[in-house]
Amino acid sequence: MPKIRTNRGAAKRFTRTGGGGFKRAASHRRHILTKKPSKRKRQLRTVRTMHASDVRQARQLLPYS
């Protein structure tokens, strides 16, 4: 049986947590930051967990993580 390939795009975006979930970064933090308030940009820095409905698909994209 051949090995399963890891989706490299997903590997750069998500990391596995100890409990089996996935960590992800917040969106809307790449460009056009001058018009966003400091409070919003500060809150977008925090790491979030992936929604439970998306974990199954992420597990298929990252089989060895």
C-alpha positions in Angstrom: 0.0 0.0 0.0 1.5 3.4 -1.0 1.9 6.2 1.4 -0.7 9.0 1.4 0.6 12.4 0.4 0.2 15.3 2.8 -1.5 18.4 1.3 1.2 21.0 1.5 -1.1 23.9 1.4 -3.0 22.6 4.5 0.3 21.8 6.2 1.3 25.4 6.0 -2.0 26.6 7.4 -2.9 24.2 10.2 -1.2 22.4 13.0 -2.5 19.6 15.2 -3.3 20.1 18.8 -2.8 17.6 21.6 -6.5 16.9 21.8 -6.8 16.0 18.1 -8.1 19.3 16.9 -6.4 21.8 14.6 -5.0 25.3 15.2 -5.4 28.0 12.6 -4.6 31.7 12.1 -7.2 34.4 11.7 -8.0 35.8 8.3 -8.1 39.4 7.2 -4.6 40.2 8.5 -2.6 40.3 5.2 -3.1 43.7 3.7 -5.1 47.0 3.9 -4.3 47.2 7.6 -4.2 51.0 7.9 -8.0 51.3 8.0 -8.5 48.6 10.6 -8.5 49.6 14.2 -5.6 48.5 16.4 -8.1 46.5 18.6 -9.2 44.5 15.6 -5.7 43.8 14.4 -4.6 42.8 17.9 -7.5 40.3 18.2 -6.7 38.9 14.8 -3.3 37.9 16.1 -4.7 35.2 18.4 -4.6 31.5 17.3 -8.0 29.9 16.9 -9.2 26.3 16.7 -10.7 24.9 13.6 -14.5 24.5 13.6 -15.6 21.0 14.5 -17.3 20.5 11.1 -14.0 21.2 9.3 -11.8 18.8 11.3 -12.8 15.7 9.4 -11.6 17.2 6.1 -8.4 18.5 7.6 -7.6 15.1 9.0 -7.8 13.7 5.5 -5.5 16.5 4.1 -3.0 16.0 6.9 -2.9 12.2 7.5 0.5 12.0 9.4 0.2 15.1 11.6 
